[in-house]
């Protein structure tokens, strides 16, 4: 507190917090503007006493803090010894994010698929007597919200592990957070090279790399369709750029180059300038590495501009019934890479999931589409590893169990990991298989290939 | 040359949907001095209401669209009556914050009620049909939007200039107390303003929905419409429309010749420049309030 006392010839300032001295006594100054000797003495004594008091206080605080931290450490250690975070005798807590609103909401069914899958497992008695408690939240494909939500769940409730989680940018925002805390994260719902370069001990990829998909698509279009002029329209973030990397590398092998690389912003509303540039490039094959809405707009505007190349799309746009529906039939003939069985597949696991997870637990308006059962596919290796861990579940045991998976096949391609080697990305890649489908009339899919394995 | 012309045409057509949103914002701003950020989501609710009529109740398109416009009018009135008017000691900033809150509530409502997955709006024209004039293409839906924008602009302009209610609206904005003393029921005027603005926004929503229909669809047009309205001076109807066309063309030229990567930020750069150079907008008369 600063107090000013005006005197006829001098302004004297008291610069002390309120104290018994903070009164007129000091100010009953002085003709010349200086203190009387006794007052000087008083002032000195006061200053000393204040400093000493502060020192005392700080010391006491220090002791309290040290004691508190020590106690906290002891407790944490004790907790760690007694049980793994997020695991009790009857429950395993698992976290997941996914956009239920916002521009990427079409991919929101991934998290709902995982949820139904876990409910199915719980209905069958859980895993070693423990129920899977699924905590999912809507991050709107906004990395800032992803990070806040993950921290809240991890530090509030305490997750044992995280599964799936849609999006490259949202995932990247929490990758370091999870890895520093040694929290396993299995099957990010995005095929970014960032998950495995460099590989992380606790991050297990399931999704085939976007770059791998781009390679497969380009290879097919060059060899089987004789395409020569490739262009790509890509979301201007890591997801899109991974597609560009893959396409460039594969085309270089055939002595070709991309004739146009068109970035598009996630929230862009008007794609005509983008499609105009594609048209100007005279491409005969266009790779679509965008979100669902933009992919449909690109195909639609191209049709309106009478520009008709062969469209090749990443697996994120390979849910044909959805794509045909929102493009009003224009999606016909588009070729997509995909990473899981087709919705009407005869695969016994697909039938089981449809009957026991989807039919029983899906919401009223839910559709048995690719993104929905992708949520199951991304969680399958995790569930398999949980089963192998046995009753005594720890994160380290889970990692060991995952590393032991070889050629594990659920409803996607073959998945396998190796013991952790920081120099070998393939130890955490999981799946490097994909197959190609073409969209036909009535949103039917025609398989153009079997599972193709790509080793870079 | 063809490219250049095509870019200009694209700019104008995309500008039309911005213009509709800009018009809707200007109407409310003209009367209350508040930029209404819930405009986009009010249009969203109207659009989903239409979708529900068509999809769930199987009404014919004519009936559905007409009832949608009636609905949007009442929606606007209702929001003004139940939310805006309840604000205690309203100042401009407080009102703006309320509209932002309203925006979130409405978007949340639509996401909850209809789900976030993309829907397909039945519409008489498919968005990807186009007509070719020489080598230049124009999508028929955008042509319709363009026509609608011009018609609405003229109608609204006439309404504000010559009708009694229009003049009352202007009076309310310029001096609420004096307007009341002159016997204008300012509360009622405000409510009607919201109603009319909601209808204009609703039309924009219905014209955007055939291309993309999801809870997020109005965000981009709203921001661009706002940018256009700011360019036009916030109080001028033709200003907002011209601003929207200018914005559409600038964006497209920038995307075509400078950098497609930064195209989406052009609108906001334009706002900043306009506010620096001509703070009251390109087309508005500059009022100086005497104290």
Interface residues (C-beta under 8 A of the other chain):
Chain A: X99 X100 X101 X102 X103 X105 X106 X108 X109 X236 X262 X263 X264 X265 X267 X268 X269 X270 X272 X273 X274 X276 X277 X280 X292 X293 X296 X297 X300 X301 X303 X304 X305 X306 X322 X325 X326 X328 X330 X365
Chain B: X3 X6 X7 X10 X14 X107 X108 X111 X115 X116 X117 X118 X119 X120 X126 X127 X128 X129 X130 X132 X137 X139 X211 X212 X214 X215 X216 X219 X220 X221 X224 X248 X251 X252 X255 X256 X260 X261 X263 X264
